[in-house]
């Protein structure tokens, strides 16, 4: 496998970026030419950001799994595709070559077909990080089913919401999942979720933890039994379904500033080209290197940079079941040492947490194989950046701080490792093909350097979302209506004197807790479900390890109750409704919330209080009840 579109130096980067602006269609056609299409496109791009209506490679036919698997068999059949490292270091790791992965995906594609799955059906996947998760994802893509992977940390209620929204007909899960010292009973969570999901006709359960599970007759089947059945059929071939470039590949739910999470829709052709192109260029991946992304496949990072990007590039991708601190805080470094990892892609929150354990867990681990380091998901503070650079990369490996979103499908702004300049805390420059602009509140472009504004993108790119599932209007209003003819990211951004971009964080009511995106409205809705709660307001505050913590201001009914117990109950409620990732870090009971005369909560004031900026609250005289601010200040946690 060679990558003719891998940029090799700064001049090539500059030329490519120029080319992508003056002739975007030509630029992307050149990249797309290096994939396997059953039929090539009639037109590279048709678009408007008004409706929005964006189509890439119209008329083209393909199946992404033929690009991730079939086309590598001749040259890379015996190369490791996936190296799987289990949660428990005592358990044996597994290596799946491209041929083995291909065979397993074909087998499971036949399992899906035997269970009635057809092109266009929605399949919900709720599994731990085992190879079968990647196999399930790829098998869906092979038969043309739309996968919706739900992160294993979400609650039954969250799963039910996602299944109902997508009207999924089949669920793939495990008996349980190992994560650190915990054994998470996935199947039992699914059983709870499915009480409210009549669309689901079948559940396929893969064995992992051997936790006892209840199997519902006629609905639930074992993964292993279904595979045996395919084997007794003589392992028939599993031809890949021919997909239109604009057919949906997957839905991935993500939080916004209002209401329930929305299903971001990505399509087959554009997403494939973009995930692959960004993988190869950002990490400067070289054939036969070992690449390790520590994300979970339940998030977009796992979709694009554990599964589709690396596999479409014929790379060797490490899949790790566990957590960075189990059995101790040296686990990532053990994995790097064990498999001679060359490229490591992780989150600032993990780096900050591991930094806290000092150098003990790093010392005596051989990290000399590392050539490239990456981060994603949230701003990285300079201290963590330097620790990563010096202690992990030993000062030699370039760091690529990659800015992107579930909606963008792939990396948008980032240094090309070792090719373009890095700058601590900065995502630096846009990839060729990406045209960022900063705008002020009225949508006027802010030109020049040394400026701050809201980050927008003014031209389409192949990996961008096409819609939000079942509600196109929501897609339009969320991303394309704030500023005319622009995609609005929701992020604030600085462009420094050199023209380098630094993401300063969300400007909407979305929190980023340990790199997980959580809507404040979602957490408030969950808190408000608790019987004793009258009203609540949630804001973020700076947290040393998580980046942002969740601070909840809560009004309860005036009863004599044990406030500590109520706190615990509220946390339990949030955990049950959303999942443990959304648990508030601080809960302050208040008698009122600062509101405008029209009844709108003044989050700006609450945010300042949570951040401890008590002297700088701005004008509070227009509030309905200015006295309440004083009370909240006094009670600050
Ligand atoms: O605020 C930005 C932050 O994460 C948001 C996207 O979250 P999500 O869709 O969950 O995707 C995360 C993984 C791609 C963005 O709007 N974010 C992501 N990467 C960075 C970042 N903030 C600063 N620097 C980054 N490198």
Boltz pocket constraint, residues with backbone or C-beta under 6 A from the ligand:
constraints:
  - pocket:
      binder: B
      contacts: [[A, 254], [A, 300], [A, 301], [A, 375], [A, 376], [A, 377], [A, 378], [A, 379], [A, 380], [A, 401], [A, 402], [A, 403], [A, 404], [A, 405], [A, 406], [A, 407], [A, 413], [A, 427], [A, 489], [A, 490], [A, 491], [A, 503], [A, 504], [A, 505], [A, 506], [A, 512], [A, 515], [A, 516], [A, 517]]
      max_distance: 6.0
